[in-house]
Amino acid sequence: MDIHARVGEVTERIVKRSRDQRRRYLDQIEAYGEKTLPRKRLGCANFAHGFAACAPADKQALRDGEGPNLAIVTTYNDMLSAHQPFERFPEIVKNVAREAGGTAQVAGGAPAMCDGVTQGEAGMELSLFSRDVIALSTAVALSHQMFDAAVYLGVCDNIVPGLLIGALSFGHLPAVFLPAGPMPSGLPNDEKSKIRQLYAEGKVDRAALLEAEAKAYHAPGTCTFYGTANTNQMLMEIMGLHLPGASFVNPNTPLRDALTALGARRALDITALGNQYTPVGKVIDERAVVNGVVGLHATGGSTNHTIHLIAMAAAAGIALTWEDFSDLAEVTPLLARVYPNGKADVNHFQAAGGMPLLIRALLDEKLLHRDVRTVWGDGLDDYVVEPGLGPDAQIVWREPARTSGDDSVLRDGKNPFQPTGGLRVLAGPLGRAVIKTSAVAAERHVVEAPARVFHSQEELHAAFKAGELFRDMVAVVRFQGPSANGMPELHKLMPPLGVAQDRGFKVALVTDGRLSGASGKVPAAIHVTPEAAAGGPIAKIRDGDMLRIDAPAGRLDVLVDEAEWAARPTEAYDLSAAHHGVGRELFAAFRATVGKADQGASIFSVNG
């Protein structure tokens, strides 16, 4: 097999580990994947309900025609920049379907929330759980069984993972993901970060901070840094659910619209009614999952995907573990530097060569399975192309440049930014955690310092304002895990910790909460599991305990006498204030049933 030995070894053990649950999943696909129009099997009253509101021509086509019917599952809203462009997509999709002799219907909507809006607010405690709500919403949308394939309109943090989990519950249906693309470049991300830090130090006022933020987030499309939203787009392409080169084309451009139309056309072509049947449950197999993990490492992508990829894989009957991430990281070079891992944004990444160049580089190093099924065909070689517009406004495929247009942003495997990926798994007496090292200076990959314990971001900010953080310190922010309060992202921690680090102190963070792909220069052991609310060892830490984070060695240690540590009880913490208000009381059942971070932090079973 033409694959790196480690990649092949990890893939094989995933296959063995997943054998029984994957077999059950594939059997389910076979049971539902018949070459018949599913709506024609419905009772007459059921069927009539399904086309009652259609325009006359669509009604006739659905009632008497033999063409495919596309489900459109959308997360459109016009408050969030990343999702506002989707307002126009359904009409594009419907027109394509009509031209092809089929139909398309908006099957349903799913909620889309923005971690950028809820950051540091109570609503952030719904963020991770929104992924599973979106999966449930997707299943409800498809439950009418009127459809032969589906297109999915979603972009951001928990949204694409939720859509894919829902899509995989209807794994017999083909699925094409249609991205909206990133907004044009605004205020550079490093300049925005500097203003945030100056604000934390009291050196600029709120008006200056808001002006900087508004210049950074200024138009329709995703944020331009390489956080979870843009990592999602990379994953959907490298895992074969986008069209080639579709991920990072700006919204509301002729090329974006042409890619949307072609994606809809492709979804119509790969239904069970034709000869190219490509169910999503067979696109997402063990090889595709490994390709996703390799892409994550090679680009320094979001740490949220150490949770999301596990949950997405589980939805296809595949058992992925943190050890798989760790072992693949050891052989995957870092090929991209996009903020927060560098100064460039995703538009610069696209201009430097983007996904076609990245995929070619990883194929050249034998780090990707090239013989996978995709919505575009068989094999990732088909993704080493660049879409453009021909004279008739149709997509034409071009051979991409052989070398990067900017090797400060994107490189090949012969000249990587660093020889191994940007994520590490840590283990020790505090449990297990994840650390993202690609944005952290090498001299800070090992930190040993006394603990300072907090139970909220607000507590840490109060200590910062009181001048108590300007010393060597490992900030421990606990009771932030999924069963405690929904595992919110904790980005309010970064500016004060960054200030302390910039003043020459050894600073690190240990938390059972999340940070994501936007995490920056402060070393952070995140997703600690078992979490404090489940009695995990992180709840034993006291102020002054010496902690050691050693990313190169993969260790997370507490330097306390073993006998004392074993005898020390875990602390409890009253979380009732985090369980009410802003809708949080509605998610009590989620908090009670959610799994551990290293099992995908999902309310769904990880056992298939």
ZAMARGU-4260 file (C-alpha; in steps of 0.2 Angstrom, whole numbers, plus 5000, padded with zeros to 4 digits):
<rodrens>
0) 5000/5000/5000 | 5007/5017/4995 | 5005/5025/5012 | 5017/5030/5026 | 5020/5016/5038
5) 5013/5025/5053 | 4998/5031/5044 | 4994/5013/5038 | 4997/5006/5055 | 4985/5019/5064
10) 4972/5016/5050 | 4973/4997/5052 | 4971/4997/5071 | 4956/5009/5069 | 4948/4997/5057
15) 4951/4982/5069 | 4945/4992/5084 | 4929/4998/5074 | 4925/4981/5065 | 4909/4977/5074
20) 4901/4994/5075 | 4906/4998/5058 | 4898/4982/5051 | 4882/4986/5060 | 4882/5004/5053
25) 4886/4998/5035 | 4872/4985/5036 | 4860/4999/5041 | 4865/5009/5025 | 4862/4993/5014
30) 4845/4991/5022 | 4840/5009/5017 | 4849/5011/5001 | 4837/5005/4988 | 4837/5011/4970
35) 4819/5017/4972 | 4811/5034/4975 | 4808/5034/4994 | 4794/5046/4993 | 4784/5034/4981
40) 4783/5022/4995 | 4774/5034/5006 | 4756/5033/5009 | 4746/5045/4998 | 4741/5057/5012
45) 4759/5057/5018 | 4766/5060/5000 | 4753/5074/4997 | 4758/5083/5013 | 4776/5083/5006
50) 4773/5093/4990 | 4757/5103/4995 | 4767/5119/4996 | 4777/5117/4980 | 4776/5128/4965
55) 4765/5120/4951 | 4780/5113/4941 | 4789/5107/4956 | 4773/5099/4962 | 4771/5090/4946
60) 4789/5084/4945 | 4788/5077/4963 | 4771/5069/4961 | 4773/5061/4944 | 4792/5063/4939
65) 4806/5051/4941 | 4820/5063/4945 | 4829/5065/4961 | 4824/5076/4975 | 4837/5086/4985
70) 4835/5090/5003 | 4843/5107/5008 | 4847/5107/5026 | 4852/5125/5030 | 4859/5134/5045
75) 4855/5151/5037 | 4853/5166/5048 | 4857/5184/5044 | 4864/5189/5061 | 4880/5179/5059
80) 4893/5183/5045 | 4897/5166/5041 | 4879/5160/5038 | 4871/5176/5030 | 4877/5171/5013
85) 4867/5155/5013 | 4851/5166/5011 | 4854/5164/4992 | 4859/5146/4991 | 4842/5137/4991
90) 4837/5146/4975 | 4853/5142/4967 | 4851/5124/4972 | 4833/5123/4966 | 4836/5131/4949
95) 4850/5118/4946 | 4838/5104/4951 | 4825/5110/4939 | 4837/5111/4925 | 4843/5093/4928
100) 4825/5086/4929 | 4824/5085/4947 | 4818/5095/4962 | 4825/5102/4978 | 4816/5107/4994
105) 4822/5116/5010 | 4820/5100/5021 | 4823/5110/5037 | 4834/5122/5047 | 4846/5119/5061
110) 4852/5132/5073 | 4869/5141/5071 | 4877/5150/5085 | 4893/5160/5085 | 4906/5157/5098
115) 4913/5174/5094 | 4897/5182/5099 | 4894/5171/5115 | 4913/5171/5120 | 4914/5174/5139
120) 4895/5175/5141 | 4883/5163/5148 | 4877/5158/5131 | 4894/5150/5127 | 4889/5136/5139
125) 4876/5130/5126 | 4889/5130/5112 | 4896/5112/5112 | 4879/5105/5116 | 4873/5115/5100
130) 4882/5102/5090 | 4871/5088/5095 | 4856/5099/5094 | 4861/5102/5076 | 4863/5083/5073
135) 4846/5080/5080 | 4838/5095/5069 | 4846/5087/5054 | 4839/5070/5058 | 4822/5078/5060
140) 4824/5088/5043 | 4828/5071/5034 | 4815/5061/5043 | 4801/5064/5030 | 4810/5052/5019
145) 4806/5063/5003 | 4824/5064/4997 | 4837/5055/4987 | 4852/5066/4992 | 4855/5081/5003
150) 4866/5097/5002 | 4871/5104/5019 | 4873/5123/5021 | 4884/5126/5037 | 4901/5133/5041
155) 4906/5137/5059 | 4912/5129/5075 | 4900/5116/5081 | 4889/5117/5065 | 4898/5107/5052
160) 4901/5093/5065 | 4883/5093/5070 | 4877/5093/5052 | 4889/5078/5048 | 4883/5068/5063
165) 4865/5071/5057 | 4870/5066/5039 | 4878/5050/5045 | 4862/5045/5054 | 4855/5045/5036
170) 4871/5037/5029 | 4862/5029/5014 | 4859/5047/5007 | 4873/5056/4997 | 4879/5072/5005
175) 4887/5087/4998 | 4893/5101/5009 | 4892/5118/5002 | 4903/5131/5011 | 4900/5150/5011
180) 4918/5155/5011 | 4929/5167/5022 | 4925/5186/5022 | 4939/5197/5013 | 4954/5201/5024
185) 4951/5215/5036 | 4962/5221/5051 | 4976/5209/5052 | 4973/5196/5066 | 4990/5200/5075
190) 4985/5218/5076 | 4968/5214/5082 | 4976/5203/5096 | 4988/5217/5101 | 4973/5229/5103
195) 4965/5215/5114 | 4980/5214/5125 | 4982/5233/5127 | 4964/5234/5132 | 4967/5220/5145
200) 4981/5231/5152 | 4970/5246/5152 | 4981/5255/5139 | 4966/5258/5126 | 4948/5261/5129
205) 4933/5251/5124 | 4930/5262/5109 | 4947/5258/5102 | 4944/5239/5105 | 4927/5239/5097
210) 4934/5249/5082 | 4948/5236/5080 | 4935/5221/5081 | 4924/5229/5069 | 4938/5231/5056
215) 4943/5213/5058 | 4925/5206/5057 | 4918/5217/5044 | 4908/5207/5030 | 4899/5192/5026
220) 4909/5176/5027 | 4919/5166/5041 | 4931/5175/5052 | 4948/5175/5043 | 4959/5167/5056
225) 4962/5148/5056 | 4950/5143/5070 | 4937/5129/5071 | 4926/5137/5057 | 4940/5137/5044
230) 4947/5120/5051 | 4929/5113/5047 | 4931/5118/5029 | 4948/5110/5027 | 4941/5094/5034
235) 4926/5093/5023 | 4937/5095/5008 | 4951/5083/5013 | 4938/5070/5019 | 4929/5072/5002
240) 4913/5080/5006 | 4917/5097/4997 | 4920/5099/4978 | 4939/5101/4975 | 4945/5119/4979
245) 4928/5124/4986 | 4933/5128/5004 | 4941/5146/5004 | 4932/5155/4990 | 4925/5172/4996
250) 4906/5173/4997 | 4895/5182/4985 | 4907/5180/4970 | 4904/5172/4953 | 4916/5158/4957
255) 4907/5155/4974 | 4890/5154/4965 | 4897/5143/4952 | 4904/5131/4964 | 4887/5130/4974
260) 4878/5126/4958 | 4890/5113/4953 | 4889/5105/4971 | 4871/5104/4969 | 4872/5096/4952
265) 4885/5084/4959 | 4873/5079/4973 | 4860/5075/4960 | 4872/5064/4950 | 4877/5053/4964
270) 4860/5047/4970 | 4855/5029/4970 | 4845/5032/4955 | 4860/5033/4944 | 4876/5024/4941
275) 4887/5034/4953 | 4879/5031/4969 | 4889/5038/4983 | 4881/5037/5001 | 4889/5048/5014
280) 4891/5033/5026 | 4904/5025/5013 | 4913/5041/5010 | 4917/5043/5028 | 4926/5028/5032
285) 4942/5024/5042 | 4954/5031/5028 | 4944/5047/5027 | 4944/5050/5046 | 4963/5047/5046
290) 4965/5059/5031 | 4955/5072/5042 | 4967/5070/5057 | 4982/5071/5046 | 4975/5087/5038
295) 4972/5094/5056 | 4990/5091/5061 | 4997/5098/5045 | 4988/5114/5046 | 4989/5117/5065
300) 4970/5116/5065 | 4958/5119/5079 | 4959/5108/5095 | 4940/5107/5095 | 4942/5094/5083
305) 4951/5082/5095 | 4933/5081/5101 | 4923/5084/5086 | 4932/5071/5074 | 4929/5058/5088
310) 4910/5061/5088 | 4909/5062/5069 | 4919/5046/5067 | 4908/5037/5080 | 4892/5042/5070
315) 4899/5032/5056 | 4903/5017/5067 | 4922/5021/5068 | 4931/5022/5085 | 4944/5036/5085
320) 4955/5039/5100 | 4967/5053/5106 | 4981/5040/5104 | 4977/5040/5086 | 4979/5059/5085
325) 4995/5058/5095 | 5003/5045/5084 | 4999/5053/5068 | 5005/5070/5075 | 5022/5062/5077
330) 5024/5059/5058 | 5014/5074/5051 | 5024/5090/5047 | 5017/5107/5050 | 5014/5114/5032
335) 5004/5130/5036 | 5006/5145/5046 | 4989/5154/5047 | 4984/5165/5062 | 4986/5161/5077
340) 5000/5150/5071 | 5007/5164/5060 | 5002/5182/5054 | 4993/5176/5038 | 4974/5173/5037
345) 4965/5160/5027 | 4964/5172/5011 | 4983/5172/5011 | 4983/5153/5013 | 4971/5152/4998
350) 4982/5164/4988 | 4998/5154/4992 | 4990/5138/4985 | 4977/5133/4997 | 4970/5116/4998
355) 4976/5109/4981 | 4994/5112/4986 | 4992/5106/5004 | 4984/5090/4997 | 4997/5087/4984
360) 5011/5090/4997 | 5003/5077/5009 | 5000/5064/4995 | 5019/5067/4990 | 5024/5062/5008
365) 5012/5047/5007 | 5003/5054/5022 | 4985/5053/5015 | 4975/5038/5008 | 4973/5043/4990
370) 4961/5029/4985 | 4946/5035/4995 | 4928/5038/4989 | 4923/5056/4988 | 4908/5066/4982
375) 4919/5070/4966 | 4924/5053/4962 | 4937/5040/4968 | 4953/5046/4974 | 4961/5062/4982
380) 4971/5065/4966 | 4956/5073/4959 | 4957/5086/4973 | 4974/5092/4966 | 4965/5105/4955
385) 4960/5123/4956 | 4943/5129/4951 | 4941/5144/4940 | 4928/5152/4929 | 4927/5149/4910
390) 4920/5161/4897 | 4903/5154/4900 | 4904/5157/4919 | 4905/5138/4921 | 4919/5130/4932
395) 4935/5125/4923 | 4948/5115/4932 | 4966/5121/4932 | 4983/5113/4936 | 4988/5122/4952
400) 5006/5129/4954 | 5019/5116/4959 | 5026/5127/4973 | 5019/5139/4986 | 5015/5157/4981
405) 5021/5162/4999 | 5032/5150/5009 | 5029/5160/5024 | 5011/5154/5024 | 5011/5137/5015
410) 5025/5124/5012 | 5028/5107/5005 | 5034/5092/5015 | 5052/5094/5010 | 5053/5111/5019
415) 5040/5111/5033 | 5038/5124/5047 | 5042/5110/5059 | 5044/5091/5057 | 5028/5086/5068
420) 5010/5092/5069 | 5004/5105/5081 | 4994/5095/5093 | 5000/5084/5107 | 4991/5073/5119
425) 4997/5074/5138 | 4995/5061/5151 | 4999/5060/5170 | 4992/5060/5187 | 4980/5074/5182
430) 4972/5064/5169 | 4974/5067/5150 | 4973/5083/5140 | 4977/5091/5123 | 4990/5105/5120
435) 4992/5115/5104 | 5010/5119/5102 | 5011/5126/5084 | 5007/5143/5090 | 5018/5142/5106
440) 5037/5147/5106 | 5048/5131/5108 | 5056/5138/5124 | 5038/5137/5132 | 5034/5119/5128
445) 5039/5114/5145 | 5033/5125/5160 | 5035/5120/5178 | 5027/5132/5191 | 5015/5134/5206
450) 4997/5132/5203 | 4984/5146/5205 | 4966/5138/5206 | 4951/5147/5198 | 4933/5141/5195
455) 4929/5154/5182 | 4936/5166/5169 | 4929/5180/5180 | 4939/5175/5195 | 4955/5175/5185
460) 4951/5192/5178 | 4949/5199/5195 | 4966/5192/5201 | 4974/5200/5185 | 4966/5217/5189
465) 4973/5215/5207 | 4990/5212/5201 | 4991/5194/5207 | 4996/5185/5191 | 5013/5193/5188
470) 5023/5178/5194 | 5028/5161/5188 | 5011/5152/5188 | 5000/5138/5181 | 4982/5144/5180
475) 4970/5130/5184 | 4953/5134/5178 | 4942/5120/5183 | 4923/5114/5183 | 4922/5119/5165
480) 4920/5102/5157 | 4905/5095/5148 | 4895/5089/5162 | 4899/5104/5173 | 4893/5118/5162
485) 4894/5112/5144 | 4913/5115/5141 | 4913/5133/5136 | 4928/5140/5126 | 4938/5151/5138
490) 4946/5164/5127 | 4944/5178/5140 | 4959/5169/5149 | 4971/5173/5135 | 4974/5192/5135
495) 4978/5193/5154 | 4989/5177/5153 | 4997/5184/5138 | 5001/5200/5147 | 5009/5190/5161
500) 5019/5180/5149 | 5025/5195/5140 | 5032/5202/5156 | 5044/5188/5157 | 5035/5176/5169
505) 5033/5157/5166 | 5014/5155/5163 | 5003/5141/5157 | 4985/5135/5158 | 4977/5119/5164
510) 4958/5117/5161 | 4944/5105/5158 | 4937/5118/5147 | 4940/5122/5129 | 4950/5135/5119
515) 4949/5130/5101 | 4959/5134/5085 | 4960/5152/5090 | 4971/5148/5105 | 4987/5158/5105
520) 5005/5159/5112 | 5002/5154/5130 | 5004/5135/5133 | 4988/5127/5138 | 4983/5109/5143
525) 4965/5109/5139 | 4950/5096/5138 | 4957/5088/5154 | 4948/5072/5157 | 4941/5066/5169
530) 4934/5083/5172 | 4932/5091/5189 | 4914/5089/5190 | 4916/5070/5188 | 4928/5069/5202
535) 4944/5070/5191 | 4961/5073/5199 | 4961/5091/5193 | 4949/5094/5207 | 4962/5089/5219
540) 4974/5103/5215 | 4977/5117/5228 | 4985/5134/5226 | 5004/5132/5227 | 5005/5114/5221
545) 5019/5112/5208 | 5013/5108/5191 | 5023/5103/5176 | 5017/5103/5158 | 5029/5094/5146
550) 5023/5095/5128 | 5038/5086/5120 | 5037/5071/5133 | 5018/5071/5133 | 5016/5073/5151
555) 5005/5083/5163 | 5011/5081/5181 | 5008/5087/5198 | 5024/5087/5209 | 5016/5083/5225
560) 5021/5068/5237 | 5012/5053/5230 | 5005/5048/5247 | 4999/5065/5250 | 4991/5066/5233
565) 4983/5049/5235 | 4975/5054/5251 | 4969/5071/5246 | 4950/5073/5243 | 4943/5081/5227
570) 4935/5098/5230 | 4917/5101/5226 | 4910/5117/5218 | 4892/5124/5217 | 4888/5124/5199
575) 4869/5129/5201 | 4872/5147/5194 | 4878/5139/5178 | 4863/5128/5176 | 4849/5142/5175
580) 4846/5157/5163 | 4849/5160/5145 | 4841/5143/5141 | 4854/5133/5151 | 4840/5125/5162
585) 4834/5116/5146 | 4851/5107/5144 | 4850/5098/5161 | 4848/5081/5152 | 4863/5085/5141
590) 4874/5088/5156 | 4868/5072/5164 | 4872/5061/5149 | 4886/5069/5140 | 4902/5058/5137
595) 4920/5062/5141 | 4930/5074/5131 | 4941/5060/5124 | 4925/5051/5118 | 4919/5066/5109
600) 4909/5075/5123 | 4893/5068/5115 | 4876/5064/5121 | 4875/5050/5108 | 4883/5033/5112
605) 4901/5031/5106 | 4898/5012/5104 | 4888/5012/5088
</rodrens>
